[in-house]
Amino acid sequence: MSRLLRLLAALAVAALAAGQVAAQGFPSKRIHVIVPYPPGGATDFAGRVLGQYLPAALGQTVVVENRVGGAGVNGALHVSKADPDGHTLLVAPVGLMVIGPYLMTGLPYDVQRDFIPVTNLVSGPAVLVVHPSVPARNVRELVALAKAQPGKLTFGSTGPGQTSHLNGEYLKLLAGIDMLHVPYKGSGPLLPDLLSGQISMNFSTATDGLGMVKAGRLRPIAVTSPRRMAELPDVPTMDESGFPGYDVSNWNGLWVPARTPKAVVDRLQREIAKLFQTPELQARIASLGNVTVGDSPEEFAAYLKLEAAKWSKVIKEASVKLE
């Protein structure tokens, strides 16, 4: 038994040493940041931030790639199969990495087994916006309108199972209303239809919707955070609108393939956390109604468990199914 223990200890030391060597040489080549959605949305924005700021921090070129398809699955699958050396990174939202496994059958990867969470990048509330043609100035009026015209109002989402979808289903459940879900492949193709009135409303990320709200092209009627947004001080929370405890964040985190050395994971997280402490970047993120996070891999993993518990309950109680 003692011989076995010595062997296991030796293997553990060897693995640790190999990881430290890998970290010392990291990065040794171009880094690819994979965004599994089209350009223009909140996830793409988070990826572009890394593409802009990480090169100086890591001393290597950083390329941002939009690998779309399969409601984000194609991009995630690509990263799951990449070399576990820290040179291929996945930027993804709660919808793909937390909600998706509860709704999508036959996923070609296992989120828990095939990825390591590095850090939460950017987080912010959703803003419930309606097209100006919708005669509702607040959530109560919207609910009344939906009850008077069941199935007529439409809400768009950035894809089945995304938070913009689950927010709509959650509101339907709590308010007892019937609205039609219209899924899109990301916010890029969604926004034109929302701005033209082809769809009635959307639980938009602050990144996507704030500019259109300020331009008067969309009407905000509620935010999903516990407190009002500084950028929209006159817009009430969902809690204030008659739905106590309604607290939903849109966030995008960073993952690497499983078996990536811990020293490499920690190096990535440390550099990103440093970047997120700079006033310039914090101000840029805040101007879009979001905050930087940069938490540790352990803190992010614990947060993911809380998010999974919340959304699995919503999916079950609202009987959410993918179209």
Secondary structure by P-SEA (a helix, b strand, c coil): caaaaaaaaaaaaaaaaaaaaaaaaccccbbbbbbccccccaaaaaaaaaaccccccccbbbbbbbcccccaaaaaaaaaaccccccbbbbbcccccccccccccccccccccccccccccbbbbbbbccccccccccaaaaaaaaaaccccbbbbccccccaaaaaaaaaaaaabbbbbbbbcccaaaaaaaaaacccccccccccccaaaaaaccccccccccccccccccccccccccccccccccccccccccccccaaaaaaaaaaaaaaaacaaaaaaaaaacbbbbbccaaaaaaaaaaaaaaaaaaaaaaccccc
